[in-house]
Every structure is written in structure tokens, then in C-alpha cells.
Amino acid sequence: MSKLATESLRKLGNSDLAITPIGFGAWAIGGGDWQYSWGAQDDNDSIAAIHRALDLGINWIDTAAIYGLGHSEEVVARALRSVSKKPYVFTKCSMRWREDKSIYNSLKAASVAEELEASLRRLQVDTIDLYQVHWPNPEDEIEEGWEALARLREQGKIRWIGVSNFNVEQMKRVQKIAPITSLQPPYSMLRRAIEAEILPFVQANDIGVINYSPMLSGMLTGKMSAERIAAMPADDWRRKTPEFNEPRLGRNLRLVELLRAIGKAHDVVPGVVAVAWTLHHPAVTGAIVGGRNARQVEETAAALSFRLNEEEYARINDFLAANPA
């Protein structure tokens, strides 16, 4: 790991995991032909992207069983076979699939145990560094699922346990059973709902935060245009979301031009500015940054070290206040 990356390591919640400010997000590398795909993906590009991320100093990968219906975990394992210094690998449970690729949710104890064994097998590891409940669904199974994770951790198959997409009330429920190491919420300058209650709660309870979609699934990278979005593959889930359609699209593209202007002064791309905006919040430990090839990883790797000053942070927030969704 580079000296710069080592100096910027951050402790994740109540764990002994010291993580870099950004991690490699492995959603898109799951490939196409499933409900939440980003379209077709070349596995060799994915492996090159992971190798480049590690070369640049990133020390954690976040994936999930559901990404590509198991395929993302398999690709991560292939990429790490030839790596001598292994990164931390985080994955998730609770979203499952049937033979016809339809998706369902389960947090039954037996289901969680079955999912863990499948993830260990696909990832080709004996222990998962951070195992997260992907979604708090079904709601009435949250406690059963969390109890199962706590037991599996005691067995040594998981090092730390976390939650994803939980609200404060749900976190309080599972806290009574076992401590939460981390929360994975969506957070970007276009999705700020967690600032009101969730971020103060995790700060007060020593729960780390690794936020996903800091660039809002590519919207804030600086590469989006109305034409590019119209040309997206039919199975790209983003085509259906409000942020990628009018009336929000025009506002979002104007925001990107502000990020571009701020980034230009520091020789960084708009996406790096977007990631830095999320890392500016003291509750955020690290941000998940996806990459579909080595070049994309290189463009956003500056987020390992780039930070916004208070004036730049205020300029962005002033724009957001003046241009609400």
C-alpha cells in the first residue's frame, strides 16, 4: 500500500479494520441479465479494475451475493487469486434468487447460514471480514437474522457484522442482540436523507459508515448526458430512476458542471469531488466507489486523498439549497 493510503486509514466503527477512505464497489461487475444489473460486463475488465484499485492503495472490496446472482463474488475471488496482500472483503446477505432469477428476501436463520456458506465458497475464503444484512427485509425477521449473524461470528466464519439500508429504529432493535460494526447507507449530495437522524445516531454509537452511491450510480461522474442515458442498455436499472430522467436530470447535469469547475482547480474529475463531499461528513468512514475497468478506477482514485475545503463545500451546498429536487 502506498504511504499516502496508509496515512489516511480510518478505523471502521468498533472493529479492528483500518480501511482506506474509498473502497472498490463490485455491484456493476456482477454483469448483466438480472433485475438490478448495470448491463453486460467483461470479467477481464472487472479483474483489471480490481487489480488497479489494489495497486493504487485501496484496501477493501464491497460486494454482495445478489450482485450478478453470485457472479460478482466469483469475479472478486478470481481477481484475488494472484494477489499476495489480500484486501478486506465485505459482502452481504438477505437478498436471494430462484432458478428463474426472480429475487426474494429472507433473514431466517437457516437461510442466512446457507447464504454465508455459499459466499465463503464463491469468494474462496474461510472467513468474511464484514458480513452485512443487505436490506432489513422481511421486517419481522430482522432479529432472527441478526442473532444468526452473531452466532456465525462466534464460530469464526465472520469477523465483524454490519447492516445496510437500516433506519434508526431498526438499528436499535438489533443492537439489543449484538453490537453493530457498520452501516451501509446510500449517501450523496443528491440523497441526503440520512443526515437528519441516521448519521447523528451512528456517531453516538460508534458505528462506522461506508456509504454507497456517492456519485449517484454514475450521475455525478461528469460523463453523463441526456444522449448517453438514452443509449443505455434496456436492462440498465438506472434508466427507470428519477435522477436519470427529467425534471431532475437537467438540474443534476448543472450540478455536475459546478463539480467540474471545483475539480478543475485541483486537476480532479467531478466524480472525485462528489466522493469528497460525502467524506466531508465526520460520521462517514469510507465511500464505496465502483469501477468497471482500470481506467475508471484510475480516474476516481484521487478520492483517496482529495478533500474539499470549507469554501468549496459551501458552494456545493448553496447550489443544492437553491436548486431543490
Stockholm file with secondary structure:
# STOCKHOLM 1.0

chainA/1-325         MSKLATESLRKLGNSDLAITPIGFGAWAIGGGDWQYSWGAQDDNDSIAAIHRALDLGINWIDTAAIYGLGHSEEVVARALRSVSKKPYVFTKCSMRWREDKSIYNSLKAASVAEELEASLRRLQVDTIDLYQVHWPNPEDEIEEGWEALARLREQGKIRWIGVSNFNVEQMKRVQKIAPITSLQPPYSMLRRAIEAEILPFVQANDIGVINYSPMLSGMLTGKMSAERIAAMPADDWRRKTPEFNEPRLGRNLRLVELLRAIGKAHDVVPGVVAVAWTLHHPAVTGAIVGGRNARQVEETAAALSFRLNEEEYARINDFLAANPA
#=GR chainA/1-325 SS CCHHHHHTCEECTTSSCEECSEEEECSGGGCSSSTTCCSCCCHHHHHHHHHHHHHTTCCEEECCTTTTTTHHHHHHHHHHTTCSSCCEEEEEESEEECTTCCEEECCCHHHHHHHHHHHHHHHTCSSEEEEEESSCCSGGGHHHHHHHHHHHHHTTSEEEEEEESCCHHHHHHHHTTSCCCEEECBCBTTBCGGGTTHHHHHHHTTCEEEEBCTTTTTTTSSCCCHHHHHTSCTTCGGGGSGGGSTTHHHHHHHHHHHHHHHHHTTTCCHHHHHHHHHHTSTTCCEEEEECSSHHHHHHHGGGGTCCCCHHHHHHHHHHHHHSCC
#=GC SS_cons         CCHHHHHTCEECTTSSCEECSEEEECSGGGCSSSTTCCSCCCHHHHHHHHHHHHHTTCCEEECCTTTTTTHHHHHHHHHHTTCSSCCEEEEEESEEECTTCCEEECCCHHHHHHHHHHHHHHHTCSSEEEEEESSCCSGGGHHHHHHHHHHHHHTTSEEEEEEESCCHHHHHHHHTTSCCCEEECBCBTTBCGGGTTHHHHHHHTTCEEEEBCTTTTTTTSSCCCHHHHHTSCTTCGGGGSGGGSTTHHHHHHHHHHHHHHHHHTTTCCHHHHHHHHHHTSTTCCEEEEECSSHHHHHHHGGGGTCCCCHHHHHHHHHHHHHSCC
//
